[in-house]
Amino acid sequence: MAEKRRKRVGKKKEKPNSSERNAVENSRQRTSRCLMRHSSQIVAVLAVLGVALAACSNNPRPPVGRWQGAYEDPNLIVVARLEIDSSGVVRISAPNAILDSAPMSKKERADLHKSLDASLAQSWSSIGPLPLEFDGHIFHKPGGVAPQLEWDDAAKKMVLVFYSGNRASVHVPLDSVGDFSSDS
């Protein structure tokens, strides 16, 4: 039994002195505070990134570009321009003529079409933004349901939905253009 005690005594651990113990504890506390400070910043950055990604995924970005086109039937002529910038601001103008009177000759219709084109070109710089919501396919007024524009992403085609009083809506096909010309 005495031998066992001696072995235990011989294997006795040396305790660090109090200054070494304090240094180790202070180092652990500093590391812990540093990790807590930085981890809260990391968590905050990750939370902000998460919110930003969630916001992006819920709101599809509208296509960017310029489009113009025209629609004509025996009772209506519409010329239209559309511009959507990289921040999603939409500008639209669609001057039109409703022809409820006597039928017009081809020349009269062509002259009227040219007059609408000229009016559109002249007034375009004063057209302000139109707030529209975009769901990935349809543009509509905020809180509204009636489509104002229809976008086919696969075909890269834009259509303006034109409303005029109590008449049925008309779909005006728009062609993508680099710059607007005076002819629709």
Buried (B, 14 or more C-beta within 10 A) or exposed (E): EEEEEEEEEEEEEEEEEEEEEEEEEEEEEEEEEEEEEEEEEEEEEEEEEEEEEEEEEEEEEBBEBBBBBBBBEEEBBBBBBBBBEEEBBBBBBBBBBEBEEEEBEEEEBEEBBBBBBBEBBEEBEEEEEBEBBBEEEBBBEEEEEEBBBBBEEEEEBBBBBBEBEEEEEBEBEBEBBEEBEEEB
